[in-house]
Amino acid sequence: METTLKDKIALVTGAGAGIGLAIARRFAEMGASVVVGDINEKAALAAVPQLPTPVKQEHEAAAMDVTDRKSVAAVMKRLGDRFGRLDILMNNAGVSTMNRLEDLTEEEWDFNFNVNVKGVFLVTQAALPLMKERGGRIINAASMAAVKAAPLLAHYTASKFAVHGFTKSAAIELAPFGITVNCVCPGYVKTSMQDREVVWEGRLRNMSPAAVSAEYVEHTPLGRLCLPEDVADVVGFLASPQAGFMTGEALNIAGGANIV
């Protein structure tokens, strides 16, 4: 088992389930000590025992609301007090809703932007004092929606385009400190979030959830839904020494759905 992240400290937000948990597992498999951040403290605590320990590691859970500066600062202080540094930040926490543009509410717009964009900003900013001295990796969760627009998702798409843009600007600004900043753009990922989304889309389009899911597969040239592990593998690469000369990039993990 590879241990290319041995002795590294990694924080993954929204890691209590889904893609975030798969990424936390991947980092742990690669040898990192992983802090599982999640707004749902019970989910974070339940996730920690699921992380492998191929080398001496110290995994822990952290209750964390990425939209709240005080909550974020408390987690960073805890990291600083315990480890004195942060080597890898995975800004994974994200939300979605779905609605026609004419029916889209201000509350939906704010909810998506607060978590998907403001959360990335607040956590990244707060992490910098723990990263600037030694360098490190910042990886942001964008989406296929950051490179390919979709109906019913104007607010979500706008938020993910923002993450893509933030990634590029941050990559330039943080390069002198040896910090790389990249983002990943997953396609139709099989998660509990998608389980909700196919119901919403089905209602809006007068389709069954099964039919919506089948359409996702049809729109993916490789012929299946993306799995959380597919995303985790690419994120693991971005966190590894092999990706040390990559920054400001958006990596598509969509089975080709982003190009058709």
Secondary structure in CASP SS format (residue, H / E / C, confidence):
PFRMAT SS
TARGET T0000
AUTHOR 0000-0000-0000
METHOD secondary structure of the structure
MODEL  1
M C 1.00
E C 1.00
T C 1.00
T C 1.00
L C 1.00
K C 1.00
D C 1.00
K C 1.00
I E 1.00
A E 1.00
L E 1.00
V E 1.00
T C 1.00
G C 1.00
A C 1.00
G C 1.00
A C 1.00
G H 1.00
I H 1.00
G H 1.00
L H 1.00
A H 1.00
I H 1.00
A H 1.00
R H 1.00
R H 1.00
F H 1.00
A H 1.00
E H 1.00
M C 1.00
G C 1.00
A C 1.00
S E 1.00
V E 1.00
V E 1.00
V E 1.00
G E 1.00
D E 1.00
I C 1.00
N C 1.00
E H 1.00
K H 1.00
A H 1.00
A H 1.00
L H 1.00
A H 1.00
A H 1.00
V H 1.00
P H 1.00
Q H 1.00
L C 1.00
P C 1.00
T C 1.00
P C 1.00
V C 1.00
K C 1.00
Q C 1.00
E C 1.00
H C 1.00
E E 1.00
A E 1.00
A E 1.00
A E 1.00
M C 1.00
D C 1.00
V C 1.00
T C 1.00
D C 1.00
R H 1.00
K H 1.00
S H 1.00
V H 1.00
A H 1.00
A H 1.00
V H 1.00
M H 1.00
K H 1.00
R H 1.00
L H 1.00
G H 1.00
D H 1.00
R H 1.00
F C 1.00
G C 1.00
R C 1.00
L C 1.00
D C 1.00
I E 1.00
L E 1.00
M E 1.00
N E 1.00
N C 1.00
A C 1.00
G C 1.00
V C 1.00
S C 1.00
T C 1.00
M C 1.00
N C 1.00
R C 1.00
L H 1.00
E H 1.00
D H 1.00
L C 1.00
T C 1.00
E H 1.00
E H 1.00
E H 1.00
W H 1.00
D H 1.00
F H 1.00
N H 1.00
F H 1.00
N H 1.00
V H 1.00
N H 1.00
V H 1.00
K H 1.00
G H 1.00
V H 1.00
F H 1.00
L H 1.00
V H 1.00
T H 1.00
Q H 1.00
A H 1.00
A H 1.00
L H 1.00
P H 1.00
L H 1.00
M H 1.00
K C 1.00
E C 1.00
R C 1.00
G C 1.00
G E 1.00
R E 1.00
I E 1.00
I E 1.00
N E 1.00
A E 1.00
A C 1.00
S C 1.00
M H 1.00
A H 1.00
A H 1.00
V C 1.00
K C 1.00
A C 1.00
A C 1.00
P C 1.00
L C 1.00
L C 1.00
A H 1.00
H H 1.00
Y H 1.00
T H 1.00
A H 1.00
S H 1.00
K H 1.00
F H 1.00
A H 1.00
V H 1.00
H H 1.00
G H 1.00
F H 1.00
T H 1.00
K H 1.00
S H 1.00
A H 1.00
A H 1.00
I H 1.00
E H 1.00
L H 1.00
A H 1.00
P H 1.00
F H 1.00
G C 1.00
I E 1.00
T E 1.00
V E 1.00
N E 1.00
C E 1.00
V E 1.00
C E 1.00
P E 1.00
G C 1.00
Y C 1.00
V E 1.00
K C 1.00
T C 1.00
S H 1.00
M H 1.00
Q H 1.00
D H 1.00
R H 1.00
E H 1.00
V H 1.00
V H 1.00
W H 1.00
E H 1.00
G H 1.00
R H 1.00
L H 1.00
R H 1.00
N C 1.00
M C 1.00
S C 1.00
P H 1.00
A H 1.00
A H 1.00
V H 1.00
S H 1.00
A H 1.00
E H 1.00
Y H 1.00
V H 1.00
E H 1.00
H C 1.00
T C 1.00
P C 1.00
L C 1.00
G C 1.00
R C 1.00
L C 1.00
C E 1.00
L C 1.00
P H 1.00
E H 1.00
D H 1.00
V H 1.00
A H 1.00
D H 1.00
V H 1.00
V H 1.00
G H 1.00
F H 1.00
L H 1.00
A H 1.00
S C 1.00
P H 1.00
Q H 1.00
A H 1.00
G C 1.00
F C 1.00
M C 1.00
T C 1.00
G C 1.00
E C 1.00
A E 1.00
L E 1.00
N E 1.00
I E 1.00
A C 1.00
G C 1.00
G C 1.00
A H 1.00
N H 1.00
I H 1.00
V C 1.00
END
